[in-house]
């Protein structure tokens, strides 16, 4: 049941994001944009906070977030460019850092990042506030929050990729990655000791024979 509901929530965010992109320059759509975006954010809240989305489809969940937020930024840039123009270099920098995080994970594990850390939730919440602020009040006073949490999230995800010895969806923090690495090393050491004990036991048995 939860898997099906999670899939519906993810697909709904894909649909909302694509709809926002397609109607971005439609003047009539402006008054409906906040409703669409809030619905997408609520769907994200439900599947992540209430645990409806299993890790097996967590990668699609991350892509749905990207499409929703990028489409919304495109809408805002198309309709309220004056509110974003002064932040354009920060936006480019954050996008570049985000792509760097993806590239690092791709080079190390052959897959894109999908950790869903808590810092990503803070970044998403700050983007939500700024998007609503621009759409309703046509200003971007809260945008520094996007910069701060964006830096925090992307640097943490790069650090998680550096620390993790294997790929995993749903690493909630750098501290969790460090714990997973310690557990992995302990398992590797136990496995090595078992092999050594087995070889030693075989050697002794042969000597006794």
N, C-alpha and C positions, 0 to 999 in steps of 0.2 A: 504493500500500500504506500509506504513512505517513498519507495523508489519511484513509483509511478507519479506521485505528487511532486517529488523533486524534479523529475523530467519535465512535468508540465510547467513548473516555476521557471526552469531554465529556458524552455522554449518560449515562454511568455516574455522573458527579457530580451531574447533574440528578436521577437516580433516587435516589441516596443521600440527597441533600438533602431531597427531597420525602418520602422514607420517614422520615427523622429527624423532620421536622415533623409527619407524621401520627401517629407513635407516641411523640411527645414526653411525653405524660402516661401512657403505659403503663408500669406499674412493672416488668413483666417485661423490657421493652426496655432498662432501665437498664444491665444487665450486658453487653448487646450494643452499646450506643452507642459505646464506645471503638473497637470493631472496625470498625463502619461508618465512623466518622469517619476513622480511620487509612487505611482503604481509599480514601476520597475524597481524602485528602491525598496518598497515593501516586500516584493517578491524575493529580492536578494536577502532581506532581513529574515524572512521565513525560512528559506532553504539553508541559510548559514547558521543563524542563531538557534533555531529549533531543531537543527540536525536532520532535515528532510533529505538532504542530498548526500548520498554515500560517496566515499572517496573514489569509487570506481568511475563516477562521472564528474568528479571534481574539476577535471581539466576543462570540460565544457562549461562548467559554472564560471570559471575564470574568464573564458572567452566571452561569455554573455555579458559579464561586467564591463569588459573592455569595449565591446560594441555599444553598450548602453551609454557609457560615459563619453566616448569619443563622438558618438552621434549627437549627444547633448551639447558638447563643446562646439561642434560644427554648427548646430542650430544657433547657439548664442553668438558665435562669431558672425554668422550670416545676418542676424537681426539686431544685435547690440554690440557692434565692434568697438565702440568707444569705451565700453566697460572692461574689455579685455586687452585692448591695444597696448597699454602701458605694462602689461604683464607678459607680453608675447615672448620675450627672451627667457623668462623663467619657465614658461610653458615648454618652449623648445628644449631647455636644459633638462626639465623633468622627463620629457619624452625620450630624450637621448639617454638619460640614466636608466630609465625603464628598459629601453632596448638593450643597453649594456648588460643589465641583469639577465635578460633573456639569452643574450649571446653567450655569456659566461656559462650559464646552465646548459645551453645547447652544446657547447664545446666539451664540457666535462661529462655530461650524462647522455647527450644526444636527444634531449627533450627540453621543452620550455618550462620555466618555473610555474609551479601551481601549489605554493606553500600555504596560502591563505593565513598568514600570520595576523596576530591581533593588530599590529601596526597598519596593516592593509585596511582593516576596519576603520581605524582612525582617519586614514587618508580618504577612504570612501565617504565617511561622514562629513569631512571638511569639504570635499568636492560637492556633496549634496547641498550643504548649506550655501556655498557660493553660487551654485547653479540656481537655486531657488531665489537667492538674493538678487542675482542679475535679472532673472526672468520676471520677478515681481516689482523690485525696486529700481532696477536698471543701474545698479552700482556694484562695486566689487571690494568693499572695505575688508571683508573676511578672507580675501585671497592669500594673505601671508600664512594663514593656517594650512592651506593647500601646499605651499612651498615647504613649510616645516615638516609636516607629516609625510609629504612625498619624499623628501630627502631621507627621513627616518626609515620609511618602509623599504625604499629601494636599496639603501645601504645595508639594512638588515637582511634583505633577501640575497644580496650578493655575499654577505657573510655566511648565511645559512648554506648556500651552495658551496662555499669554500670549505666549510666544516664537515658537511655531510659526506660519508664514505659511499653512499648509494643514493639512488633517486627515490623520493617518497613524496606523495601528495599529502598535504595537510600537516606541515611542520609549523606549529603555532608561534614559535619564537626562536631566537638564537639560542637561548638557554635550553630549549627542547632539543635543538640540533646537537648541542654539546653532549647532552645526556644520551642521545641516540648513538653518538659516536663512541662514547665510553662503553655502552652496552655492546656495541658491535665489536669493539676491541676485546672485551671480556669473552665474548662468544668465540672469537677467533683464537684467543689464547687457550681457552678450554679445548677447542677442537684440535689445536696443535699438540697440547699435552696428552690428549687421548691417543693421538697417532703415535707419539713418542713412546707412551706406555705400552701400546700394542706391539710396536717394533721391538722394544726392550724385552717384553714378555716372550715374544717369538724366539728372540735370540737366546734367552735363558733356557727355554724349552729344548732348543736344538742342542745347546751345550750339555744339558742334563742327559739328553739321549745319547 
